[in-house]
C-alpha cells in the first residue's frame, strides 16, 4: 500500500501527534511519502500525482483537508482527514479522532463514503496598501473558485475567523470565542439570496453555507444537514449583538442530551443546491476556516458526491449514510 501524506506542520500549533501516525504507518510497512505544505506551499500541486497512490492523508486543520478534498474532487482517490488543526470540524463529522493506531486501521481497511463538496465562485477583493488611495475603476479579474467540506460563510463568521487566526497559537479553539467577543456588535447588511431561482430579501450580520451540521465543541448548527443529499443549508444570522446568539447556542448544547430543534428567531434556515449571496455593504467570506481574498457577491453550488473520504466502518456518521 502506498500513502501520500500532506503535512501542514503549522496547523494546530504544530501538534506532534501527527508524527505518531507516520511512525505507525512505517511500523506496519506502509510505504508513505510525506510532503510539507506550510509556508505557502500549494496543496493542489502536492496532490497532483495522487492517482499514483492508494490513498492521501491530510495532516492538518479543516483548511488543509478542504483544499486537498477540492483538489481531488471527482476522482476515486480516497482521503483521510487527520485532525491536526484547531477546530477539526471535518474529522468530527466523519467520526475520526487523532488516535494514530485507529487512523492507520482506517487507511488499511479502506472503507469510504462519497461526500458532497461546496464550490464558491467569487471575485478577488483588491485592497490598496495602507496610506494609498485607490483611484479609478477596479481592474477586472477572472472569477476565483474555492471548495469547502463543512461550512463556508460571509460576514460575522468570516470576521470571527480572521480575528481568531492570530489567537489560535495561544488559545486553540477558544480563539474563535475571544474573536466573537471582540466583535460583539457585528455589522448588519441588507442580504439578497437567490436560492435555486427563488429570491429572498432579508437583513442580517452574516450567512452560513452548511454541508456538515456539527461544528467545534461538538455543537449542532442545523438538524437537516446531510453531506450526501446534494443540498446545502443556507443560514442567515439575524443577530445584532453576540448576546442574541446565546439562546441558539443553548439549544445546540441541549441537542447533546435530547433533540431540541428550536434555534430561536436569530437564525433563518433555507435549503438549496445553488445559492447566490449579495450583501450591501459587501461582506468578507471564508471557507472551512480560511478567509478568502474576496467578498460578496458570490455564488455557491453543491458538487454532489465529489469527494471520497476514508471513514471508520463501525462508526455511524451524522449526516452521512454509510
Order of alpha helices (4+ residues) and beta strands (2+ residues): beta-alpha-beta-alpha-beta-alpha-beta-alpha-alpha-beta-beta-beta-alpha-alpha-alpha-beta-beta-beta-beta-beta-beta-alpha-beta-beta-beta-beta
